[in-house]
Amino acid sequence: MSRVIEKRRDILAVMRSSTLEKGHFTVQEIAVGSALPRSTVQDWVNRLLDEGCIVQKEERRGRHPATYAVASALPASACRRIFTTVDGDRVECYHECLSSGCAAFCEYHHGLAGGALVHVQRDGTLLRECGTLTEREVEIGLPPRPAVGVVGIRREGDEIVQKIRCTGGPAYSLTDQMAEAEGVCSVETRKVSGGIVEGEVRTRALVMVGIGVDDTDTAEGGATFALALALLQHLSTLDGVIPIGHSVAMLKPDLPERTAGNSCSYIELAADPAACPGIAERARRFVAAEALSPEWGIALRHGFCPLPGLRAFGARARTEVVTVEEAREVAARNGVQVCGGRGVIGALAAVALRGLPNRVLLDPFAPVNPIP
């Protein structure tokens, strides 16, 4: 099902682009633009005509081919990507939108609804939501009620199913747009009553991969944040890997060995379980080749649930001098892979501080609350 949706999405994108540029398209033009056989494109044209997604503008006349146009100039979906990662009974849902306004709307209403979600956070156009594998009743409607809410999350094999209840604009998104988002396997919807729509959105159960990086620069040049961003882009080219984001954390500001302000970097990826084994070695080779300092270090963890021992190490790295040996011991106890020289201290601290707000990450004097 997911491959069919992906092919449908790709070919509609080519058709929409041609429609907006010239006002129409032909089967041959789409075959060239999509690198698909002409017969395959013709099958899709017939199918999309039946679905009402495209219309025929002119019939074939002699050597002049039939021309078609996409039925609507509206974007196929405001939803760019929807994907999920799993760690035990916790699920993190990611929804990347074309609009920061739409993402803010969902942030507000999903947070108001609660339901299966325990935390909702927006980073620009990326909505990050943490929930549990459960189902809770949510009343949807007009203000002051939320317009949309995630009422349940469950796992079925290698898929995560989000049960969403909504009305108004969110209902249009659920029924007409979310199936077009990258990462979505399928969407099933039904009308309930009073304009309420309920649906189930299926995505792959991916693994969160967090990588901390530190001590890649020298006093003469380089910057750890720049190398971390390059690493994120490099790993995103792997099959089955989706980039999530990059953050910076400040550590002990008066450490003698620091090159400048003593910051470390952290990147996040969502990976298919089959892609996970190769990520660590790929990251090691990349950082070893690109780092200017021989003291570079990386730390890699699968999963996102906070660990008390790990968080405590991150807090110490902001106030105390920590040794490489201590960092390696903490990493081993908490299932974190580390590699490199002195930089493993800051790399592990970056992983340990994951999830804290930027106002805390960027202020080395801000207290780090322990995990109970």
JOTA-V581260 format. One record per residue. N is the residue number from 1. SS is DSSP state (A for helix, B for strand, O for the rest). OMEGA is omega in radians with two decimals (NA if undefined). Layout:
N;SS;OMEGA + N;SS;OMEGA
This chain:
1;O;-3.08 + 2;A;3.14 + 3;A;3.12 + 4;A;3.12 + 5;A;-3.13 + 6;A;3.12 + 7;A;3.12 + 8;A;3.14 + 9;A;-3.09 + 10;A;-3.07 + 11;A;3.07 + 12;A;3.11 + 13;A;3.11 + 14;A;3.13 + 15;A;-3.13 + 16;A;3.13 + 17;A;-3.14 + 18;A;3.12 + 19;A;-3.13 + 20;A;-3.09 + 21;A;-3.03 + 22;A;-3.11 + 23;O;-3.14 + 24;O;3.04 + 25;B;3.05 + 26;O;3.12 + 27;A;-3.12 + 28;A;3.13 + 29;A;3.13 + 30;A;3.09 + 31;A;3.12 + 32;A;-3.09 + 33;A;-3.10 + 34;A;-3.12 + 35;O;3.10 + 36;O;3.07 + 37;O;-3.11 + 38;A;-3.13 + 39;A;3.11 + 40;A;3.12 + 41;A;3.12 + 42;A;3.09 + 43;A;3.13 + 44;A;3.10 + 45;A;3.13 + 46;A;-3.12 + 47;A;-3.10 + 48;A;3.00 + 49;A;3.12 + 50;A;-3.13 + 51;A;-3.13 + 52;O;-3.14 + 53;O;3.09 + 54;B;3.11 + 55;B;3.08 + 56;B;-3.12 + 57;B;3.14 + 58;B;3.07 + 59;O;3.12 + 60;O;3.11 + 61;B;-3.13 + 62;O;3.14 + 63;O;3.11 + 64;B;-3.08 + 65;O;3.06 + 66;O;3.10 + 67;B;-3.08 + 68;B;3.08 + 69;B;3.04 + 70;B;-3.00 + 71;O;-3.09 + 72;O;3.08 + 73;O;3.09 + 74;O;3.09 + 75;O;-3.13 + 76;O;3.12 + 77;O;2.99 + 78;O;-3.13 + 79;B;3.12 + 80;B;-3.10 + 81;B;3.00 + 82;B;3.13 + 83;B;-3.04 + 84;B;3.00 + 85;B;-3.05 + 86;B;3.05 + 87;B;-3.07 + 88;O;3.13 + 89;O;3.10 + 90;B;3.12 + 91;B;2.99 + 92;B;-3.12 + 93;B;-3.12 + 94;B;-3.13 + 95;B;3.12 + 96;B;-3.00 + 97;B;3.04 + 98;O;-3.00 + 99;O;3.05 + 100;A;3.09 + 101;A;3.10 + 102;A;3.11 + 103;A;3.11 + 104;A;3.09 + 105;A;-3.14 + 106;A;3.10 + 107;A;-3.11 + 108;A;-3.04 + 109;A;3.08 + 110;A;3.10 + 111;A;3.12 + 112;A;-3.10 + 113;A;-3.09 + 114;O;3.14 + 115;O;-3.13 + 116;O;-3.10 + 117;B;3.11 + 118;B;3.14 + 119;B;3.11 + 120;B;-3.10 + 121;B;3.13 + 122;B;3.01 + 123;B;-3.09 + 124;O;3.14 + 125;O;-3.14 + 126;B;3.08 + 127;B;3.14 + 128;B;-3.08 + 129;B;3.10 + 130;B;-3.13 + 131;B;3.12 + 132;B;3.10 + 133;O;-3.09 + 134;O;3.05 + 135;B;-3.14 + 136;O;-3.12 + 137;O;3.11 + 138;O;3.08 + 139;O;-3.11 + 140;B;3.12 + 141;O;3.12 + 142;O;3.14 + 143;O;0.21 + 144;O;3.11 + 145;O;3.07 + 146;B;3.13 + 147;O;-3.12 + 148;B;3.10 + 149;B;3.06 + 150;B;-3.05 + 151;B;-3.13 + 152;B;3.04 + 153;B;3.08 + 154;B;3.10 + 155;B;3.06 + 156;B;-3.10 + 157;O;-3.13 + 158;O;3.12 + 159;B;3.02 + 160;B;-3.13 + 161;B;3.04 + 162;B;3.09 + 163;B;-3.03 + 164;B;3.07 + 165;B;-3.03 + 166;B;3.09 + 167;O;3.09 + 168;O;-3.12 + 169;A;3.10 + 170;A;3.11 + 171;A;3.07 + 172;A;3.11 + 173;A;-3.11 + 174;A;-3.04 + 175;A;-2.99 + 176;A;-3.00 + 177;O;-2.97 + 178;A;3.12 + 179;A;-3.13 + 180;A;-3.08 + 181;O;3.07 + 182;B;3.12 + 183;O;-3.12 + 184;B;3.11 + 185;B;3.12 + 186;B;3.06 + 187;B;3.07 + 188;B;-3.08 + 189;B;3.04 + 190;B;3.07 + 191;B;-3.12 + 192;O;3.08 + 193;O;3.08 + 194;O;3.13 + 195;O;3.12 + 196;O;3.08 + 197;B;3.10 + 198;B;-3.11 + 199;B;3.09 + 200;B;-3.14 + 201;B;-3.10 + 202;B;3.08 + 203;B;3.10 + 204;B;3.04 + 205;B;-3.08 + 206;B;3.14 + 207;B;3.03 + 208;B;3.07 + 209;B;3.10 + 210;B;-3.10 + 211;B;3.04 + 212;B;-3.11 + 213;B;3.09 + 214;B;3.09 + 215;O;3.09 + 216;O;-3.08 + 217;O;3.06 + 218;B;3.10 + 219;O;-3.10 + 220;O;-3.11 + 221;B;3.13 + 222;O;3.10 + 223;O;-3.09 + 224;A;-3.12 + 225;A;-3.12 + 226;A;3.12 + 227;A;3.11 + 228;A;3.10 + 229;A;3.10 + 230;A;3.10 + 231;A;3.11 + 232;A;3.13 + 233;A;-3.13 + 234;A;-3.11 + 235;A;-3.13 + 236;O;3.11 + 237;O;3.14 + 238;O;3.07 + 239;O;3.09 + 240;O;-3.12 + 241;B;3.12 + 242;B;3.10 + 243;B;3.10 + 244;B;-3.11 + 245;B;-3.08 + 246;B;3.08 + 247;B;-3.14 + 248;B;3.08 + 249;B;3.10 + 250;B;3.11 + 251;O;-3.07 + 252;O;-2.98 + 253;O;-3.10 + 254;O;3.11 + 255;O;-3.07 + 256;O;-3.04 + 257;O;-3.05 + 258;O;3.09 + 259;O;3.11 + 260;O;-3.09 + 261;O;-3.14 + 262;O;3.06 + 263;B;3.05 + 264;B;-3.09 + 265;B;-3.14 + 266;B;3.08 + 267;B;-3.13 + 268;B;3.10 + 269;B;2.96 + 270;B;-3.02 + 271;B;2.96 + 272;O;-3.12 + 273;A;-3.13 + 274;A;-3.12 + 275;A;-3.03 + 276;A;-3.06 + 277;A;-3.08 + 278;A;-3.04 + 279;A;-3.08 + 280;A;-3.11 + 281;A;3.10 + 282;A;3.12 + 283;A;-3.14 + 284;A;-3.11 + 285;A;-3.10 + 286;A;-3.10 + 287;A;3.12 + 288;A;-3.11 + 289;A;-3.01 + 290;A;-3.09 + 291;O;3.08 + 292;O;-3.13 + 293;O;3.07 + 294;O;-3.13 + 295;O;-3.11 + 296;O;3.09 + 297;B;3.05 + 298;B;3.06 + 299;B;-3.07 + 300;B;3.12 + 301;B;2.99 + 302;B;-3.14 + 303;O;-3.07 + 304;O;3.14 + 305;O;-3.10 + 306;O;3.13 + 307;O;-3.07 + 308;A;-3.12 + 309;A;-3.13 + 310;A;3.14 + 311;A;3.13 + 312;A;3.09 + 313;A;3.12 + 314;A;3.11 + 315;A;3.14 + 316;A;-3.10 + 317;O;3.11 + 318;O;-3.06 + 319;O;-3.05 + 320;O;2.98 + 321;O;-3.09 + 322;O;-3.11 + 323;O;3.09 + 324;A;-3.14 + 325;A;3.10 + 326;A;-3.14 + 327;A;-3.13 + 328;A;3.12 + 329;A;3.12 + 330;A;3.13 + 331;A;-3.13 + 332;A;-3.12 + 333;A;-3.04 + 334;O;3.05 + 335;O;3.12 + 336;O;3.07 + 337;B;3.08 + 338;B;-3.12 + 339;B;3.07 + 340;B;-3.08 + 341;O;-3.07 + 342;O;-3.12 + 343;O;3.13 + 344;A;3.12 + 345;A;3.14 + 346;A;3.12 + 347;A;3.12 + 348;A;3.09 + 349;A;3.11 + 350;A;3.09 + 351;A;-3.09 + 352;A;-3.07 + 353;O;-3.13 + 354;O;3.08 + 355;O;3.12 + 356;O;3.12 + 357;O;-3.10 + 358;A;-3.14 + 359;A;3.07 + 360;A;-3.11 + 361;A;-3.01 + 362;O;3.09 + 363;O;-3.07 + 364;O;3.14 + 365;O;3.12 + 366;O;3.14 + 367;O;3.08 + 368;O;-3.11 + 369;O;3.13 + 370;O;3.07 + 371;O;-3.11 + 372;O;NA
